[in-house]
Amino acid sequence: MEFHLQPHFLVLPYPSQGHINPMINLSNILVSTNPDILVTFLVTQHYFSRTTSNAKPHNITFAAFPDLHLSADTFEATIHAVMTQMEGPLQTLLDRLHPPPTLLICDAFLSWAVALANRRKIPVAAFWTTSTAELWLQYFHLFQRNQLCRQKKLDYIPSTYWIDGSDVPLLDGKNSKILQWAMKSCEWLPKAQYLLLPSIYELESKVVDALKANLSIPIYTIGPSIPYSSVAENSRNPNNNGYMEWLDRQPPNSVLYISHGSYLSISSAQMEEIANALHDGNVRFMWVTREESPKLREICREKKMGLVVAWCDQLRVLLHHAVGGYWTHCGWNSVMEGIFSGVPFLTFPIAMDQPLISRLIVEYWKVGWRVKKDEKMEDLVTRDVIVVLLRKFMDLQSDVGSEIRRRAKELQLMVKLAISENGSSHTNIRAFLNNIVQTGAKRVQVQNA
């Protein structure tokens, strides 16, 4: 039987920049791999204009949800709105979308989207937006076994990984409602037809293998979902406000790049302690923050060794030869960009999945050190503690500094091999798309029989 079915993917991220960005990058990767794919990318009106500028291919179009009605501007209120207000607009879109989608790629957290697609007989690929380790923790230990508490260590992958209950902020009583939503997502995860992981198989192989042994749906490691292909297109953005030129004037490996992410932030008191430590340690730095800090501005004026910007093209900055280290909140996308760039880390986790990612960086991948040694993330780390760490970390001649930089380059090579021709991620992306096309062909044959 002759037939033609153009793949049409409806992509639905959780409406937050840290979730939208990797799904935009995934969409770009998919259409560059198979130019016949159409993608409709769905975001709330709030993110619509800034999102449309991040996709280049002509076969990616955008549709906007109404903005969410928040009863309070809090993290928990936002999650509640996402989980209760977005299903209706999605149903309306599905009724009028043409051609109808052949696949829904949705954030794995959006359990209601998996349920809706199942009711409408649309195949679902659940996209997990953080580490595979976090997924294994939530699905196997919290959902299936209800095994973890904040006061004990857990043999996480038997005889391989150990983690502390303190690595799991979801267990904090303040996050109980968020935990309930996370468990609902775990309940619906096996009812998706595919699972996509923005990681590299070689980076988390034991956890990926454990997950495959416990889930019957096809699982593909297709990371990193970062804009690595766009870096080669042009080395300079004329609208970079001078930060690339500032980096050009700095010695190789001399600058500490600092970012605490785009959503959560640290206290003003903690910012002052970090700023004072940078001053006392004579450390060159580039700090991305929207928060105003008089001390930070003063240091930049006084010593001319630092630069503060509200935004930057982070991957280009991390790849710059002047950058010798990355102080990070441990968001997964940021960590993947750091690994792709081959830089070592100073970890400063703030919330959610970040403490576990910090443990992976420090204890298992051995490409960084944790700034905060205690278990209470809200405690202040003083300038005296930070300055000792900064001097040691930025000392390129020390044995420990040389070792983490050597390991960082090894992981960089691992990632670049994974995305190269016949690498693990490259192969998995093609396998996923082939599976979609073959399954779609079978569905058409059944419908036309």
N, C-alpha and C positions, 0 to 999 in steps of 0.2 A: 504494500500500500504506500502510495506517495503522499507525503504531508510536509508541511512547513510550520513550525511553531517558533516564533521569536521569543527568546527568554525575556521576561519582564520582571525585574526584581523590585519589590517595594521594601525600602529600607527605613526602619523605625528605631531611632536611638532614644535612650532616656534623655530628656531635655536638660542637658548640662554639657558645658564645653568639653570636659574631660571624657564624656561618652560620645558626643557628636564627632569630635575630631578623628578618633580611630575608625569610625564607621564611614566617614567621608573618605579617609585614606583607603579603607577596604574597597569602597565603591570604585575609586580610581584604579586600584589594582585589578579588580575584576573586569572592568570594561577595557583596560589596556591588554588584558590577557585574551579576552574574547570581545572584539568590537561589535558583534551582533547583539550584545546584551543592551537592553534598555533598563535604566534605573530611575525610579521615582523616589526621591529622598524627602522624608517627612519630618518637619521640625515645627516647634511653636513659633508664633509670629515674632516673639522676642529675639529668637536666634536666626530668623530667616535671612536678613540682609547680610549679616556677617558670615553666614554659612555658604551662601551662594557664591561668594568670592573665592572659596577654597577648592572648588572643583573645576577642572579645565575641560574635560571631554564634552562634546556636544550631546552625547546620548545619556547624560545625567540631567534630569530636570528636578525641580523642587516644588513641593506643596506645603502649605502652612496650616498648622492647627491654630485655633484660637488660643490666646494666652491663658495660662492657668489662673484660677481664682484662689488666691492664697488667703487663708484666714489669719495667718501670721507669717512674717518673713523669717521662718526658721527652717533648718534642714529637715526636720521631721514633718512640718506642715507641707513643705514642697513635695516630699515623697508621697504623702497622703493624697495630695492633689493629682500627682502623676498617676497614682494607682486607682483613682476613682473618677477622674474627669476626662481622660483621653480616649476611652473605649468608644463612646458615642461618636465623636468626630471621625474616628477611624472607620467605623461602620458606614458612615455617610460617604466617606471617600471611596471605600470599596464598591459601593453601589454605583458610583459614577465614573470610576477609573477605567479608561480605555487606552490600550487593550487591558483586559483584566490581568492582574499579577499572576505569574506562574510560580512565584516564590515570595514569601515574606522573610526578610532577614531582620530580626528584632533583637533588641537588647535582651539578654537572658533574664534580666531582673523583671521584665514586664510579663508576668505570668498571664495576665488577662489577654495579652496579645496572642500568646500561644493558644489559649483556649478559644479565642474568637476565630483564629485561622483554622483550627481543627474543625470547628462547627461549619465553616464555609468550605471545607475540603481544599484549603490552600496549604501546600507544604511549607514547613517552617524551618529555617536555620537559626538557631539561637546563638547569638554572638556574646560571648563572655568578655567583659571589657578589662579584666585585670589578670593577675597571675593565675596559672592553673593550680598552684598551691592553695590559693584562697578558695577556689571552687571545690577542690577536694576536701578542704576543711569544712566548708559549709554543707556540702552534699553528704559526705560520708560520716563525719564525726558529729556534726550538729543535727542534721536532718535524719539520717538513718540510725545513728547510735545514741544521740543525745548524750555524748560521752565527755564533754569538756567542761571544766570549771576554771575560774580565774586563779585558783590557788594551787594548781598542780601542773606538773609537766606531762606531756602527752607523747607517747611513741607514735609519732605522726605517720611516717611511712616506716613500718617495722625495721628496726636496726639501722635505719638510714638517717631520718630527720627526727629531731626532737624540737618541740616548740613549747612555750609557756602559755598558760591561760591568759597572761597579760598581753600576749600578742593579738588578742581577739577582743577589740573594743565592743563588738556586738554583744558580748556577755555582760557588759556594764549595764546595770539596772536602768540607766538613763536611756539606753538604746533598745528597750524591750519591744517597742512597736516596730522599729526598723527590723529587728530580728524576726518578728512575725511575718513581715513582708518577704524577707529573705528566705524563710522556710517555705512560704507559698511558692516562690520561684523555683525552689528545689523540687517541690512536689510536681510542678508542671514541666520541668526540664526534660525528663525522659519521654514526654509526649510530643516534643519537637522531633523532626525527622533528621536533623543534622545538628552538630555542635561545632562551632568555630571558635578557636582559641588564638588570641593575638600574641602568642608566645612562639618560641623556637623549640622544636622537639629536643635538640641536644642540650638546651639550657635547663629543661625540666623533665627529662626523659622518664625518671622513675615515677613521678607523679602522673604524667600522661599515661604511662603504661598501667598504673593502678586504676586510673579513671576508666580506661578502655575495658579493663577487666570487670568493672562494676556497672557500666552503662552499655546497653545493647545498640544504641544509635551510632552511626558513623561519626567519628571525631577527627577533626583536621586542625593541626597546628599550622597557622598561616601567617604568623607574625614575622617581623614586627609591623604593626599597623601604624606606621609613622610615614611622613612624606619624604622618604629617602630618594624616590625617583626625581622629585622636583629640585633637589640640591644640585644636580648636574646641569640643570637647564640654564641657570645663570648664577654667577657667584656673588652678585651684588644687587640688592634691591635699592633703587635710588631714594626710596622713602624710609631709609633705616635710621634717620635722625642722627647720623654720625657715629653710631656705636661700633660699626664695623671698622671705620677709619680709626677710632680710638683703640680698638684691639690691634690694628696693624702697627701701632706705635709701641706696643708692649713687647717685652722679651718673650721668647718661646716658653711655654708651660709655666708662666708666672702669674696668671690671673685665676682667681677662684670665682667661678660663676655661681651665683646664689639665687634660688627661686623657691618659694613656698607654695607654688601652684596658683591657680586662678580663682579658686572658690573659697576655701578656708584660709585663715591667716593666723599668724602668731600674735601675741600680745605686744603692745607698745613697749612694755618693760623688757621683754625678751629681745625685741629689736635693738633697744639701746645697749643691752649687754653684748650682743653680737657686734654692733657698730664699734663699741669701745674696744673689743678684742681685736677687731681688724686694725684699729688705730694703734693699739699697743704692740701688735705683732708685725707692723709694717707690711701688711699683706695687700697686694694688688687685688682688686675685686671688681666685678660687675654684678650689680644687684637689681633684679627685676621685682619691683613692688609698686603698688598703687597707693600704699600708705605713706603718709608724710612723716619723716623723722628728721627733726632739726639736727640731731647729732650726726646722722648720715650725711646730710648736706654739708655740714661743717667739715667733716673729714674729707669730702671730695674737694672742697675749696682749699683747705689748708695744705694737704699733702699732695693733692693731684694724683693720687694713686688709685682712686676709685671712680666708678661711674654708676649712677642710679638712673634707670629707665622704667617707664610704666609698662612697656611691652617690647618684645623683640622676637625675631625669627630664631627660636631657641635652637633648632637643629643646626642652623648655619653657625651660630655662636659656638656651640659645643664642638663643632668640627674645626674651629679656628685654631691655628697653631699656638696662639698665645694662651689658650685656656688649658690649665694644668690640673683642674679638679672641679667637682660639681657638688655643691651643698644643696641637697634636695629634700623635699617633703616625702619622697618615695611614692608619688603617683606612678602608676604602671607605665603610662605613655612617656612620661619624663624619664623614667629609668631605662626604657627601651631606647630612647634617643641618646642617653648617656652611654649605654653599652655599644650602640652602633657607632658612636664617636670615639670609643676607646679611652674614656676618661675614668679615673677613680672617683669614689663617692665619699662625701660626709653625709650621713643620713640623719634627718631630723623629722621623724614621722609625727603627724598631727592627729590622724583619726582613721577609722574604718580599717581598710586593708593595709594601710601603710606600715604598721609595726611588723607584720609578717614579711612584707617585702624587704624591710630593713634587715630583718634576720637573714633572709636569703642573700642579700648583698654582702653582709658582714661575715656570716658564719659558713655559708655553703659555697658561694661563688668567690668569696675572699677578694673582693675588689673595692673594699671601703671600710670605714670605721663609723661607729655610731657616736654622735655627739653626746646624746643623753644616755647615761648609763643606768639610771633607775627606771622603775616600771611605771611611774606616774608621769604621764605625758604633760600634765599641766604644770609641773614643777619648773621653776626658773633655773636655767643653766647660767652660771655667772661668767663674767668676762675672764676671770682668772683661769677657770677650767678651759674655756674656749681658746684662749690665746696659746696655751701650752699645746693643745691639739692642732691648732692652725700652723704653728711653727714646725711641728713635727710632720704634718701632712704635706706642707708645701716645700719641704726640704728635699730637693730632687736628688741629693747625694746620699741620703740615708738608705740603709739596707731595707728597712721596712717600706719606705716610700717607693723605692725601686721595685720591690716585689709586687705591691698592689698595682703599680703601673704596668708591669710585665703581664700580670693576670688580666688587667683590663684590655690589653692589646690581644690577648688570646681570645677573650670573649668577643671582641670586635671582629676578629677573623671568623669565629664561629657563626656570627650573624650574617656576615657577608657571604659566606659559603652557603648558608641556608637559603638565601634569596637569589643566589646565582643559578644559572641553568643546571637543572637536575639536582639542585639542593633540596633539602627536606621541605621547606616552606613553598618553594617554587613548584615542586612535585605535588604537594598537597592541594595547592590552589587549582592546579589543572585537574587533579583527581576529583575534587569537589565539583567543579564546573562540568566535567564529563558525566558525573553521577546525576547532576541536575538535568542535563540535556537528555540522557538516556531514560531517566524516570519520566520526564515530560513527554518523550516520544511514546512511551508505553501507555501513558494516560490518554493521549490523543487516539492511539490505536483502539483502546478499550471503548472510548466515547464514540468512535466512528464505526465500531463493529456492529 
